[in-house]
Amino acid sequence: MNHPTLLLFALQGLNRGEDNWSILQIAGAVAAGIFLLVFLVVFLRYASLYVQSVTTGAGVGLFQMFAMSLRKVDPATIVAARVMVVQARLDDISTRDFEAHLLAGGRVMKVVQALISAHRAGIDLDFRTAAGIDLAGRDVLDAVKTSVTPKVIDCPNPAQGKNEVAAIAKNGIQVLAKARVTVRTNINQLVGGAGEETIIARVGEGIVSTIGSKESHKDVLENPDSISKTVLARGLDAGTAFEIVSIDIADVDIGSNIGARLQADQAEADKRVAQAKAEQRRAMAVAAEQEFRAQVQENRAKVVLAEAEVPLAIAAALRSGNLGVMDYLRLKNIESDTKMRGSIAGGDAPATPEPGL
């Protein structure tokens, strides 16, 4: 092969290399353009959040926000939460913690506000505990506020239709009392602890038992604070989400005389029982009387039957000669004499059947 042919091949190879290099440049330019376009879209979407994160030192990057969107997490909530904890000098909580709590259905902003409030008030509350309280369905921010500023619970609860607790002293007088219980939240027992209803029920039970142990209602009226002291000393807040600060008796009234009413009801019941027993005895007496009358009638029937046999016996005696005519007349005279004496005495002489043959 001669030199001109070699030169021609070399020129053709150079032209092919230049074409391949141009294709690579175009591909790189397209890729860079796509990257810049994606970056521009992402930047325009999260520009305000990114600027806020940078200026406040929240530490949430631009691509982190984009990754949050892919994980179905609201970047605005996470950035706002990070800004709040950083400004409150609680920057030991990472964005991963916030994301996990948000994905679990928690209320991130409530938790952050509760943490800041607890930190300002000097209450020991970490993110794990606050998140657990929030996921348990409790209002962690309200719990922290109640722990700082105790709240007052009415006993009984007026929303349940009762305004006073009714109790009875030993003398039977009803006492109506109303208490106001001041409580604050016990953060350590907020998860799994009983609520306000348990506190109200326990305080009401304590009031009833304390009044019931008094000899007279006058003791309650003279020293109403004895109720609160006795109830408070029982430790009624055990196992609850609250700590009882104080129990104050707001009002004490006198109700009905339950003892007298019960005695009257018992007397009425005893009277009814006695009347029933008397009625039973009367019925038995009437039945016995009717039985005796029946027996009398039966005996009278027997007497009549016996008297009916007398004339037959006299006739038989006359026939047999055991009774003479004079004896029979004498018997008639005695009978007439008996009737006369009876009429004189005013009594009804028993009638003697006429003897016949």
Rosetta blueprint (number, residue, H / E / L):
1 M L
2 N L
3 H H
4 P H
5 T H
6 L H
7 L H
8 L H
9 F H
10 A H
11 L H
12 Q H
13 G H
14 L H
15 N H
16 R H
17 G H
18 E H
19 D H
20 N H
21 W H
22 S H
23 I H
24 L H
25 Q H
26 I H
27 A H
28 G H
29 A H
30 V H
31 A H
32 A H
33 G H
34 I H
35 F H
36 L H
37 L H
38 V H
39 F H
40 L H
41 V H
42 V H
43 F H
44 L H
45 R H
46 Y H
47 A H
48 S H
49 L H
50 Y H
51 V H
52 Q H
53 S H
54 V H
55 T H
56 T H
57 G L
58 A L
59 G L
60 V L
61 G L
62 L H
63 F H
64 Q H
65 M H
66 F H
67 A H
68 M H
69 S H
70 L H
71 R L
72 K L
73 V L
74 D L
75 P H
76 A H
77 T H
78 I H
79 V H
80 A H
81 A H
82 R H
83 V H
84 M H
85 V H
86 V H
87 Q H
88 A L
89 R L
90 L L
91 D L
92 D L
93 I L
94 S L
95 T H
96 R H
97 D H
98 F H
99 E H
100 A H
101 H H
102 L H
103 L H
104 A L
105 G L
106 G L
107 R L
108 V H
109 M H
110 K H
111 V H
112 V H
113 Q H
114 A H
115 L H
116 I H
117 S H
118 A H
119 H H
120 R H
121 A H
122 G L
123 I L
124 D L
125 L L
126 D L
127 F H
128 R H
129 T H
130 A H
131 A H
132 G H
133 I H
134 D H
135 L H
136 A L
137 G L
138 R L
139 D L
140 V H
141 L H
142 D H
143 A H
144 V H
145 K H
146 T H
147 S H
148 V H
149 T L
150 P L
151 K E
152 V E
153 I E
154 D E
155 C E
156 P L
157 N L
158 P H
159 A H
160 Q H
161 G L
162 K L
163 N L
164 E L
165 V E
166 A E
167 A E
168 I E
169 A L
170 K L
171 N L
172 G L
173 I E
174 Q E
175 V E
176 L E
177 A E
178 K E
179 A E
180 R E
181 V E
182 T E
183 V E
184 R E
185 T E
186 N L
187 I H
188 N H
189 Q H
190 L L
191 V L
192 G L
193 G L
194 A E
195 G L
196 E H
197 E H
198 T H
199 I H
200 I H
201 A H
202 R H
203 V H
204 G H
205 E H
206 G H
207 I H
208 V H
209 S H
210 T H
211 I H
212 G H
213 S L
214 K L
215 E L
216 S L
217 H H
218 K H
219 D H
220 V H
221 L H
222 E H
223 N L
224 P L
225 D H
226 S H
227 I H
228 S H
229 K H
230 T H
231 V H
232 L H
233 A L
234 R L
235 G L
236 L L
237 D L
238 A L
239 G L
240 T E
241 A L
242 F E
243 E E
244 I E
245 V E
246 S E
247 I E
248 D E
249 I E
250 A E
251 D E
252 V E
253 D E
254 I E
255 G E
256 S E
257 N E
258 I H
259 G H
260 A H
261 R H
262 L H
263 Q H
264 A H
265 D H
266 Q H
267 A H
268 E H
269 A H
270 D H
271 K H
272 R H
273 V H
274 A H
275 Q H
276 A H
277 K H
278 A H
279 E H
280 Q H
281 R H
282 R H
283 A H
284 M H
285 A H
286 V H
287 A H
288 A H
289 E H
290 Q H
291 E H
292 F H
293 R H
294 A H
295 Q H
296 V H
297 Q H
298 E H
299 N H
300 R H
301 A H
302 K H
303 V H
304 V H
305 L H
306 A H
307 E H
308 A H
309 E H
310 V H
311 P H
312 L H
313 A H
314 I H
315 A H
316 A H
317 A H
318 L H
319 R H
320 S H
321 G L
322 N L
323 L L
324 G L
325 V H
326 M H
327 D H
328 Y H
329 L H
330 R H
331 L H
332 K H
333 N H
334 I H
335 E H
336 S H
337 D H
338 T H
339 K H
340 M H
341 R H
342 G H
343 S H
344 I H
345 A H
346 G L
347 G L
348 D L
349 A L
350 P L
351 A L
352 T L
353 P L
354 E L
355 P L
356 G L
357 L L
